[in-house]
Amino acid sequence: MSTPDRRDFLLPDLGEGLTEGQVVEWLVQVGDRVSVDQPVARIETAKAVAEVPVPFEGVVVALHAGPGDTVAVGQPLLSVGPAPHEGSGAVLVGSGTAEPPRRRATRRPAPPLPPGDRPRVVSPVVRRLAAEHGLDLAGVAGSGPAGLVTRKDVESAIAGAGPGDGSPDGEPPARRLPLSASRRAMVERLSRSRREIPEATVWVDADATALLEAREALAAANPGVRVSVLCLLARFCVAGLVRHPELNATFDPEAGEVVQYPWVHLGFAAQTPRGLMVPVVRHAERRNLVGLAGELERLAAGARNGSLSPSDLAGGTFTVNNYGIYGVDGSAAIINHPEAAILGLGRIEERPWVVGGQLAVRKVTQLTLAFDHRVCDGEPAGRFLRFVADCVENPVVALGHL
């Protein structure tokens, strides 16, 4: 609780309906001096990893969570006391006091605690987790600063001591892997999709020989622009959604209505070090092929390095997924709730194919469309998929008309 000599910095509203964040890394330690708007922690939410700035200045007197701990919005993140010789110290944003020069606090190793002071646990979440599993914290070695016992330490101890985790003959215990904030959000979204959406699936094989030739020609004509197979597929999907808006929609169960969007915010599945993410190209219908390629590349790079903002990962109306890069032909894809459809592309491989009445070896792929049957029936879904397949088989003609 904040006092005249100490101010608690509460985890602020993170926007996008987010209610909690996970501490990835502290950028300050107890004893560091901080200034107004100085980033003090990297927080991972269901949408992205972001640095959180403190709204007042002073000296850090407490960190209320360890790396890996989850903090709810409105709960204390850290506490700041007055700097030496500054009286009450903490200066609120907008108080009118002149702001001192801003600087990053110098990190210094925390001094080791005397043996009698261990274990040091500052997170109530960690204490509750240990209590729920009957774990004595005195026997847990802390991996945090100055021997701080973190949530990961407790989970590791629980995994090692839990019944059934290892066999009597000395086999190593099973690993328990806590979910990150973004992974938990993805799990919830996919689970909700399976619970709520009565999905149907249609698929078709397509000759992608001309698609690969078109990609090579476009790459040669546009040096420095990465026109990928996913980019071409995305362009065809956008054109198909403009013609078949039934798939660019969502179902509102409260109102019992289908909501069709006049814009296309196109999501695409991206595998990253943080797990599966779905960046969103906003207003994809306004972009030409080169513009779409550039935005896909920007978002993919941001997804990999964790620099995307929450708005880059929200608001999609349709998703494309090139799972063929993993060497699979097809997939029973899960619709990205609350969207109404997802289109996937399987691997492109040589297969026997009839061309002009003659058997030939062609580059063939499978396109699969999963859609919400509450939003539309099989006819518009089939027409949309056939349109995209025709574009894949005749990309030069298709691009000339898009």
N, C-alpha and C positions, 0 to 999 in steps of 0.2 A: 504494500500500500504506500502511496506517495505521502511524504511528510515534508515539513518546511526544509529539512536538510537533505531530502532525497526525492527524486522524481522517477516514477516508473514509466518507461516507454512501452506502451501497449502495442501489440501487433496491429497495424492499421488495416482499415478496409482495403482489401486487395482488388476489389472490383470484380466484374464478370460473375457475381454470385458466389465467389469463393469464401469459404468459412474457416480455412485453416492453412497453415504452411509448415513445411518441414525445414529445420535448420540444416543447411548444407555445410556452411563454414562461417565461423566467426571472423570478422575482420578487425576486431579489437579484443582486448583482454581486460580483466579487472586491473585497475590502476592506470589504464590509458586515459589520456585527456581527449575529449571529442568536441567538435564544433558543430554548429547548426548545419543541418543537411549533409553531414558526413555519413557515408555508408558504413554501417556497423555489422551487417550480416548479409550473407547470401541465403535467400529463402526460396525453396522450391514449392510451387503450388501445382495444382492439377494442370495448369496451362504452361508455365515456364519457370525458369530460374531468374530471380531478379535480386539486385542489391537494395536493401532497405535503409533509408537515411533516418538518422535520429533528429527529432525536431527541437532539441535544446542542447546546450553545451554544459560541460563540466567534466567530472572524472567518473569513469565507470566503476561502480562499487559492487555490482552483482550481475551475473549472467544467469537467466532463469531457465535455460534449456541447454542441452548439449547437442553436438552434431548428431543428426539422425532423429532427434526428438521432434514431435509435432506440437505446434502451438496454435491454439484457437485465436481467431480474430477477437481483439479486445482483452486478451490475456497478457500479462507482463512478459516482455522479451528481455529487457535489461533494465538496470536502474543506474541513474546518474546522480552523483552528489556534487556539492560545490567544489570548484577548484580552489587550491590554497590561496589565501589572501583575497578571496572574492566575495566574502560574506555569504549571501544566500546562493550565489553561484548560478543556478540554472536560469537560462534566458530563453523564454518562449519565443517562437517565431511570431513576428509582428508586434513585439512588446515595445519597440521604439528604441531599444538599447543598441548602440552601435555594434555591429558584428565584427568580431576579431578576424584576423586573417585566417582563412580556412587551410587546414593541413590535415593529412592523414596521420593518424596516430602511429608512432613507431612501435612495431611489434617486438615484444621481448618475451623470452621464455618465462613461464610462471614458476616461482620457486617451489620446490618440492615440499609437501606437507609432512610434518612430523608423523611417525607411525601411529601415534595415538589418535591423530585427527582423521585417519582413513576409516571407512570410505567417504569420500566427499560426493554427495548427491544433491543437486540443486533442483532437479526436475521432479515435480509431483507425479508426472506420468511414469517416470522410471520407478519411483517408490511404489506406486500403485501396482505396476506390472510385477515387481518383485513380490509384493504381498500376495497378489492373486495366485502366484505359483509357489508360495511358501519358500521363497529364496532368501537366504541370509545374506544381506549386502556386505557383511563384514568379510565374507569369503570371496568377494568379486574384485578382481583386479581392474582398476579403472584405466582406460586408454586415453582419456581426455587430458586437458591441461592440468598439471599439478595432481594427477591421479584421479581426475573427475570420472565418476562412473556414469557412462552414457547408456542410452537405451540399447545400443548395439551390444554393449558389454553384458547387459542383463539378458538379452535375447540369446546371446551365445552361451551364457551360463545355463539358461533354461534348456536350450537345445542339448547341451552336453549331459545334463542331469535328468532329462525327461525320460519317462518309461518308454521303452520300445525304440529309443533312438539308436541304440547300439546293441550288439549281441553279447551274451555272457563271455564269449571267447575272445573278447578284446578288440573287436572290429571298431573302427572309428565311428563316431556318432553321425547321424544324418544331419545334413545342413538345413538350417531354417533361414530363409532369405526374406527379410522384411521388405514390404513393398514401398517404393517411393511414392510421393504424393501424386505424381503424374500417372504412375502405373495404377494406383488405387482408383483414380478417376477413370482411367480407361477400362478397368475391370468393371466398375459400376455401370459405365455407359454401355458396354457390350452385354452385360448381364441384363440390363434393363431392356435392351433391344430384343434379346431372346424372349424375355418375359412378355413384352407388350406388343411386338410387331408380328402380325401373321404374314410372314414373308413367303414369297413364291420365287422360283428360280427358273430362268430360261437361258439357254446357251446355244452357240452356233460356232462351227469351224469356219475359218476364213483364210484365204490365200494371201499371205503377207509379203509375197515376193516383191511386188511393186512398192510396198510400203518401205522396205529396206532400201530399195533403189532410190526412192524419193528422199529418204533421210540423207543418204550419201550425197545426192545432188544438192540438197539444201545446205548441207554443211560446207560443200565446196563453194557455193554461191554466197554464203554468209560467214566469212572467217571470224572467229572469235565468238560466235553464237552457237551454243550447244542445243541443237534441235534433236532431241532424243525421241525414241519410240513413245515414251510416256507423253512427251509434249504433243506429238501428232495425235495420239489417242485422245488427249485432253481437248485438243482443238475440235476433233470430230464430235466428242461428247457435248461440248458447248453448243455446237451447231444443232445437234440432235435435240437438246433440251429446249432450244428456242422454237423448234418445230413441234416438239412434244412436251409441252409444259406440265403435263400430268406427272412426270417423273421429277420435276424440279419443284418439290412441294413437301409438305409435312401434314400429319394428321393431328388435329386438335381434339383430344378425347373429351375435354370439358365441354366444348361447344358442339361437339359432334359434327365438325366441319373439316373440309380439306382446304388447306391454305396453300395457294400457288404463288410463287414469287416472280416478280417481273425482272429480276436480276439473277445472275448465276454466280454464286460464290463457290468456286470449285475446290474441294478438298482433295488431297492426294496422300496416300499412305506412305510414310517414310520411316524406315528402321534406323534408329539412332542409338548411341551409347546409353541413352536414358530409356530405351524401349521404343515401342511403336508410338508415333505421333502423326497427326493429320493436319499439316499446315493448310491454309486456305488462301487461294488466289481470289481476291475480291473483285467483283465485276469483271469476271473473265470474258463475258460477252462483248466487252468494249476493247479487248486486246487483239491485235493481229498475231500471227504466228511468232514473229520475232519478239514482240512484247511479252507474249505468254511464256516463251522460252526463258527470257531473262528473269521473269518473276518466279518461275518454278526453280531456277537455279539459285536465286537469292534465298528463297524460303527453305530449300533443301539444305543449303549451307548453314543457315541460321538454326535449323532443327538439329544438325549435327553438333554445332558448337554451343548450343544452349542460349543463343542470343535473341530468340524470337520473343516478341511481346505477347501478352494474352490475346490481343486482338488478332494476331496472326494465326491463332489456333482456334478461333471461335467463329460461329455464324455460317458454317458451310451449309449448302443446300443440296449438294450431290458430291459423291466421292468416287475417284478412280484409283485402281490398285494394280500395279504391274508386279504381280507375284511370280511371273515367269522368270524373273531374274534369279529366283531360287531353284530353278530347274524343275518346276512342277507344271503340269498341263492345265489343271483347273483347281477351283477351290469353292467350298460352300461358304462364301464370304458373309460376314455379319454386317448388317446395315449399321451405319454410324448414327445412332439415335441423336436427334429426332428427325434425321433426314428420311427420305422415302425410298432411296435406291443407292446401290453401289455397283459399279461395273469393273470387272477384273479381266486382266489379260494374262494368258498362260504363256509358257515358253514358245518360242518360234523355232521349229525344227523341220528338217526335211522329211516329207512324206509323199507317197504316191498320190497324185491328184489328176483328175481328168480335165484337160484343157482343149477345147475345140474338138471333142470326141476322141482325143488321143491321151494315153496315159503318160504323165510326165512327173518329174520330181520337182516339187515346189516347197517353198517355205510356208508352213502352215501353223496357225495359232488357234486357240480357242478363246472366244469371248463369252463371259458369263455375267448375267445381270440378275441380281437379287433385288426384289422390289416389295414394297408394302402393299399387300392386296387390298387394304382399306382405301388406298389412295387411287388406285386404278386397277383395271382388269388386264387380262393377258394380251388383248389386242393392241392397245397403245404401247405396252411394254415390248411386245414382239416387233412392232413397227419401229420403235426407237432402236432396238438392238440390230435390226436388219439395216437401218440407215447407217449406223456406225460400222457394221461389217462391210457394207458397200463402199464406204469411204476408205476402209483399210485396203480393200481389194483394188480400188481405183483412186488412189490418193491425189494424183495429178489433176484429174478431172474434178474431184471433190474440192481441192484447195482453190481451184480456179473459180468456183462458184460460191465459196464461203466469204 
